[in-house]
C-alpha cells in the first residue's frame, strides 16, 4: 500500500496582497517526496487514468477534474501538484480533436514524438488555484502543457520549493520555469536541478510579460545558469557571426548544401566562448543549410569595394564586446556548382 505520510510544514516567502501574484508558498513535507513524484508520474502513464487516480492513495481534487468527465480512451491529463501535495488532474483536449497543423508548433518545439517527461515550475498555491477559473492566472502556459499532454507526454507542475525541487524535476527531458517563480527558487537551484535531469534535457523560462520561451543553459560561474539561443537557423547565424567577430577569425568559412552547418566552436579558442557554445541547442546536421545561405545573402548589401559581379555582398553589423559596440563587416560570396546549388563563403573583413 502506498503511504506518503505528512511529517511537517516548511515556510515559503511572504504572501503578497494580490492572490494571483506569484510567491513561494509554504509546503507540506512528506515522508517520501521522491516516491510521491514517481508515483504521480506512473499514474500519468496509466491506460485508464481516472480509474487509477480514484484508486490512488493520494489527496486529490477529483470533484472538478475527473468525476465531471466520462472515461474516454486515450484521454490525457496534466498533473498539478499544490504545496499541500494535493494532486489535481487537468484534462487535455479530447483525443482526435486537434489537427496536425495545430500540433505542428508543439512537435517542432519538442523535436521528437517519443514520450518525454516534462516538468513545469509555476504558481500552484491552492487558494489561488481554486479561485482561478481558467487556471491561467496561476499557470500562464497551462495551454502549452495541455498540448504536450495531448501528444502523449508526461506533464507535471509544482511550485519548486527547495524541499521538493530535486525530486520534482528528476529524470525530466524538458523543464519550463515560470518567470514569476524564478526569483523564489533557491539561489543554488542550477546545482540542484541540472545534475538530476536526463543527459540531453532542455530548460526554458516562460516569460510572463511576453509569453516567450527563453532557452537556458548551465553556466560554470555564478549564478549557475544563463539565457541561451533558441534553436533554428536565425539563431545559428547570429552565433556564427558573433563567434567569428569576437575571435577575429579571418579565414574563409564555407556554408555548403552538401555538408552540415559548421560548428562555431571550430572558429574560436577562447575558453568562456567555447563553454557557452558547447551548451547551445543546435543540431547542426538538422539545420537547413539552404535557409542559412539565403538568409545570410539577404542580409548583405552590394558594395563596389567588395568585389566585382553580382555574386559578392557585404554585411555590416555592430558587435557588443566588453561593454562597447564595435563595427564589423563580413564579405559574402556565392559560388555555383555543377549540380546547380550554391555555396556561400563568409570572411570577416
C-alpha positions as CSV (number, residue, x, y, z in Angstrom):
1,X,0.0,0.0,0.0
2,X,1.4,3.4,-1.0
3,X,1.7,5.7,2.0
4,X,3.2,9.2,1.8
5,X,3.0,10.4,5.4
6,X,2.7,14.1,6.2
7,X,5.6,14.9,8.6
8,X,5.6,18.7,8.7
9,X,5.4,22.1,7.1
10,X,8.1,24.4,5.7
11,X,7.7,28.1,5.3
12,X,7.7,30.0,2.0
13,X,8.1,33.6,1.1
14,X,5.8,36.4,2.3
15,X,2.4,36.3,0.6
16,X,1.5,39.4,-1.4
17,X,-1.9,41.1,-1.2
18,X,-2.8,40.0,-4.8
19,X,-3.8,36.4,-4.6
20,X,-2.5,35.8,-8.1
21,X,0.9,37.4,-7.7
22,X,3.5,34.6,-7.6
23,X,5.3,33.8,-4.4
24,X,6.8,30.7,-2.8
25,X,4.0,29.2,-0.6
26,X,4.6,27.2,2.5
27,X,4.7,23.5,1.7
28,X,3.8,20.2,3.3
29,X,6.7,17.8,3.8
30,X,6.1,14.1,3.0
31,X,7.9,11.1,4.3
32,X,9.0,10.1,0.8
33,X,8.8,13.1,-1.6
34,X,10.8,11.4,-4.3
35,X,8.5,8.4,-4.2
36,X,5.5,10.7,-4.3
37,X,6.6,12.4,-7.6
38,X,7.5,9.0,-9.1
39,X,4.0,7.7,-8.1
40,X,2.3,10.7,-9.8
41,X,4.4,10.1,-12.9
42,X,3.5,6.5,-13.0
43,X,-0.2,7.4,-12.6
44,X,0.0,9.7,-15.6
45,X,1.0,6.9,-17.9
46,X,-2.0,4.7,-16.9
47,X,-4.3,3.4,-19.7
48,X,-7.3,4.5,-17.6
49,X,-6.0,7.4,-15.6
50,X,-9.4,8.4,-14.0
51,X,-9.8,4.9,-12.5
52,X,-6.1,4.8,-11.4
53,X,-6.4,8.3,-9.8
54,X,-9.5,7.3,-7.9
55,X,-7.8,4.2,-6.6
56,X,-4.6,6.0,-5.7
57,X,-3.6,6.7,-2.1
58,X,-3.2,10.5,-2.8
59,X,-5.1,13.6,-1.9
60,X,-6.8,14.8,-5.0
61,X,-9.1,17.5,-6.3
62,X,-11.1,14.9,-8.2
63,X,-14.5,16.5,-7.9
64,X,-13.7,19.1,-10.6
65,X,-11.2,17.3,-12.7
66,X,-12.3,13.7,-13.1
67,X,-15.9,13.0,-12.0
68,X,-17.3,15.5,-14.4
69,X,-15.7,13.7,-17.3
70,X,-16.7,10.4,-18.7
71,X,-13.9,8.0,-19.3
72,X,-12.5,8.4,-22.8
73,X,-9.9,6.1,-24.1
74,X,-6.6,7.9,-24.7
75,X,-7.6,11.0,-22.6
76,X,-4.5,12.7,-21.2
77,X,-4.0,14.9,-18.2
78,X,-1.5,17.4,-16.7
79,X,-0.8,16.7,-13.0
80,X,-0.8,19.9,-11.0
81,X,0.7,19.5,-7.5
82,X,-0.3,22.0,-4.9
83,X,2.1,23.0,-2.0
84,X,-0.1,20.8,0.3
85,X,0.8,17.9,-2.1
86,X,-2.8,17.6,-3.4
87,X,-2.9,16.4,-7.0
88,X,-5.2,18.0,-9.4
89,X,-5.6,16.5,-12.9
90,X,-6.3,19.0,-15.6
91,X,-7.7,17.3,-18.8
92,X,-6.1,18.0,-22.2
93,X,-8.3,18.2,-25.3
94,X,-10.2,15.1,-26.1
95,X,-8.4,12.6,-28.3
96,X,-8.6,13.2,-32.1
97,X,-9.9,16.7,-31.7
98,X,-6.7,18.6,-32.8
99,X,-5.4,18.8,-36.4
100,X,-1.8,18.2,-37.5
101,X,-1.5,21.9,-38.4
102,X,-2.5,22.9,-34.8
103,X,0.0,20.4,-33.3
104,X,2.9,21.2,-35.6
105,X,4.4,24.0,-33.5
106,X,4.3,21.8,-30.4
107,X,6.0,18.9,-32.2
108,X,8.6,21.3,-33.6
109,X,9.4,22.7,-30.1
110,X,9.8,19.2,-28.7
111,X,11.7,17.8,-31.6
112,X,10.5,14.3,-31.1
113,X,7.4,12.2,-31.0
114,X,9.0,9.9,-28.3
115,X,7.2,10.2,-24.9
116,X,9.0,12.8,-22.8
117,X,8.9,13.6,-19.1
118,X,8.1,17.3,-18.9
119,X,8.1,19.3,-15.6
120,X,6.9,22.8,-15.1
121,X,7.7,25.0,-12.1
122,X,4.8,27.5,-11.6
123,X,2.4,29.0,-9.1
124,X,0.2,26.3,-7.7
125,X,-0.9,27.8,-4.3
126,X,-4.2,26.1,-3.5
127,X,-6.2,29.2,-2.6
128,X,-5.2,30.9,-5.9
129,X,-5.6,27.8,-8.0
130,X,-9.2,27.2,-6.7
131,X,-10.1,30.9,-7.3
132,X,-8.6,30.9,-10.8
133,X,-11.4,29.6,-13.1
134,X,-9.2,29.4,-16.2
135,X,-6.1,28.3,-14.2
136,X,-4.0,30.5,-16.5
137,X,-3.6,33.3,-13.9
138,X,-1.6,30.9,-11.8
139,X,0.0,28.9,-14.7
140,X,0.0,31.2,-17.8
141,X,1.4,28.5,-20.1
142,X,-1.1,25.8,-19.0
143,X,-2.4,25.6,-22.6
144,X,1.0,24.7,-23.8
145,X,1.3,22.0,-21.2
146,X,-2.1,20.6,-22.0
147,X,-0.9,20.4,-25.7
148,X,2.1,18.4,-24.6
149,X,-0.1,16.0,-22.7
150,X,-2.4,15.6,-25.7
151,X,0.6,14.5,-27.7
152,X,1.3,11.7,-25.1
153,X,3.9,13.3,-22.9
154,X,4.0,13.0,-19.1
155,X,3.5,16.5,-17.8
156,X,3.6,17.7,-14.1
157,X,3.5,21.1,-12.5
158,X,4.7,22.1,-9.0
159,X,6.0,25.1,-7.2
160,X,9.7,24.3,-7.0
161,X,10.2,24.6,-3.2
162,X,13.7,23.6,-2.1
163,X,12.4,20.6,-0.2
164,X,10.9,19.1,-3.4
165,X,13.0,20.7,-6.2
166,X,15.3,17.8,-7.0
167,X,12.6,15.2,-6.6
168,X,10.1,17.1,-8.8
169,X,12.4,17.5,-11.8
170,X,14.4,14.3,-11.5
171,X,14.6,12.4,-14.8
172,X,13.0,15.2,-16.8
173,X,13.6,15.7,-20.5
174,X,12.2,19.2,-20.5
175,X,11.8,21.7,-17.7
176,X,9.9,25.0,-18.0
177,X,10.3,27.6,-15.3
178,X,7.7,30.3,-14.8
179,X,9.5,33.7,-14.8
180,X,7.2,34.7,-12.0
181,X,8.5,31.9,-9.8
182,X,12.2,32.3,-10.8
183,X,13.0,34.9,-8.0
184,X,11.7,32.5,-5.4
185,X,13.8,29.5,-6.3
186,X,16.8,28.8,-4.1
187,X,20.0,30.6,-5.2
188,X,21.7,27.3,-5.9
189,X,18.8,25.8,-8.0
190,X,21.1,25.1,-11.0
191,X,23.3,22.9,-8.9
192,X,20.3,21.1,-7.7
193,X,18.4,20.8,-11.0
194,X,20.9,20.2,-13.7
195,X,22.6,17.0,-12.2
196,X,19.3,15.1,-11.9
197,X,17.9,15.8,-15.4
198,X,18.3,13.5,-18.4
199,X,21.6,13.9,-20.2
200,X,20.2,15.9,-23.1
201,X,17.4,17.7,-21.2
202,X,16.4,21.2,-22.2
203,X,15.3,24.1,-19.9
204,X,13.2,27.1,-20.7
205,X,12.0,30.2,-18.9
206,X,8.4,31.1,-19.7
207,X,8.4,34.9,-19.7
208,X,5.1,36.1,-18.2
209,X,5.2,39.5,-19.9
210,X,5.8,38.3,-23.4
211,X,4.8,34.6,-23.2
212,X,8.1,33.8,-24.9
213,X,10.0,30.7,-24.1
214,X,13.7,31.5,-23.5
215,X,16.1,28.6,-23.5
216,X,18.6,28.5,-20.6
217,X,21.9,26.5,-20.1
218,X,24.2,25.8,-17.3
219,X,27.0,28.3,-16.5
220,X,30.2,27.5,-14.7
221,X,30.3,30.7,-12.6
222,X,27.5,32.4,-10.7
223,X,24.5,32.4,-10.9
224,X,25.0,28.9,-12.4
225,X,22.7,29.5,-15.4
226,X,22.4,31.8,-18.4
227,X,19.9,32.6,-21.1
228,X,20.8,30.8,-24.3
229,X,19.9,30.9,-28.0
230,X,16.7,29.3,-29.4
231,X,17.2,26.5,-31.8
232,X,16.9,27.4,-35.5
233,X,18.6,28.9,-38.5
234,X,18.3,32.6,-37.5
235,X,19.8,32.0,-34.0
236,X,22.6,29.9,-35.6
237,X,23.5,32.7,-38.0
238,X,23.7,35.1,-35.1
239,X,26.0,32.8,-33.1
240,X,28.2,32.0,-36.1
241,X,28.8,35.7,-37.0
242,X,29.2,36.7,-33.3
243,X,31.9,33.9,-32.9
244,X,33.7,35.0,-36.0
245,X,33.7,38.6,-34.9
246,X,34.8,38.0,-31.3
247,X,37.6,35.6,-32.3
248,X,38.7,37.8,-35.1
249,X,38.7,34.7,-37.4
250,X,39.6,36.0,-40.8
251,X,39.8,32.8,-42.8
252,X,37.0,31.8,-45.1
253,X,34.1,29.9,-43.6
254,X,32.0,27.9,-46.1
255,X,28.3,27.0,-45.9
256,X,27.8,24.2,-48.4
257,X,24.5,22.5,-49.3
258,X,26.2,19.1,-49.2
259,X,27.6,19.5,-45.6
260,X,26.0,20.2,-42.2
261,X,26.2,23.7,-41.0
262,X,29.7,24.3,-39.5
263,X,30.0,24.3,-35.7
264,X,31.0,27.7,-34.4
265,X,33.3,26.1,-31.8
266,X,35.9,25.4,-34.5
267,X,36.4,29.1,-35.0
268,X,37.4,30.1,-31.5
269,X,39.9,29.1,-28.8
270,X,38.5,31.4,-26.1
271,X,37.5,29.2,-23.1
272,X,34.4,31.1,-22.0
273,X,33.1,31.3,-25.5
274,X,33.7,27.6,-26.1
275,X,31.9,26.7,-22.9
276,X,28.9,28.8,-23.9
277,X,28.9,27.4,-27.5
278,X,29.1,23.8,-26.2
279,X,25.7,24.2,-24.4
280,X,23.8,25.7,-27.3
281,X,20.8,23.6,-28.5
282,X,21.8,23.4,-32.2
283,X,21.7,20.1,-34.0
284,X,24.0,21.1,-36.9
285,X,23.0,18.2,-39.2
286,X,19.3,19.2,-38.9
287,X,19.7,22.9,-39.7
288,X,18.5,23.9,-43.2
289,X,21.7,24.9,-44.9
290,X,19.8,26.4,-47.9
291,X,17.8,28.7,-45.5
292,X,21.1,29.8,-43.8
293,X,22.6,30.7,-47.2
294,X,19.5,32.6,-48.4
295,X,19.2,34.5,-45.1
296,X,22.8,35.5,-44.9
297,X,22.8,36.5,-48.5
298,X,19.7,38.7,-48.0
299,X,21.5,40.4,-45.0
300,X,24.3,41.6,-47.3
301,X,24.3,44.7,-49.5
302,X,26.0,45.3,-52.8
303,X,29.3,47.1,-52.3
304,X,31.6,48.2,-55.1
305,X,34.7,47.8,-52.9
306,X,33.8,44.2,-52.1
307,X,34.5,42.8,-55.5
308,X,33.1,42.5,-59.0
309,X,29.9,40.9,-60.2
310,X,26.5,40.2,-58.6
311,X,27.9,37.3,-56.5
312,X,29.5,39.4,-53.8
313,X,28.0,41.4,-51.0
314,X,29.0,43.0,-47.7
315,X,27.1,42.6,-44.4
316,X,27.9,45.3,-41.9
317,X,26.9,44.9,-38.2
318,X,27.8,46.0,-34.7
319,X,29.3,43.6,-32.2
320,X,28.8,44.1,-28.4
321,X,32.2,43.4,-26.7
322,X,33.5,44.4,-23.3
323,X,30.6,46.8,-22.8
324,X,31.2,48.6,-26.1
325,X,29.8,48.4,-29.6
326,X,32.3,47.7,-32.4
327,X,31.7,48.0,-36.2
328,X,32.4,44.8,-38.1
329,X,31.8,43.7,-41.7
330,X,31.6,40.3,-43.5
331,X,32.3,39.6,-47.1
332,X,29.7,37.2,-48.5
333,X,30.4,35.5,-51.8
334,X,28.2,33.0,-53.7
335,X,29.8,30.1,-55.6
336,X,28.0,27.9,-58.0
337,X,28.5,24.1,-58.6
338,X,27.9,21.6,-61.3
339,X,24.7,20.5,-59.6
340,X,23.3,24.0,-59.7
341,X,23.4,24.5,-56.0
342,X,25.2,27.5,-54.5
343,X,27.7,27.6,-51.6
344,X,28.4,30.7,-49.5
345,X,31.8,31.9,-48.5
346,X,31.9,34.1,-45.4
347,X,35.0,36.1,-44.4
348,X,35.5,38.7,-41.7
349,X,36.9,41.9,-43.2
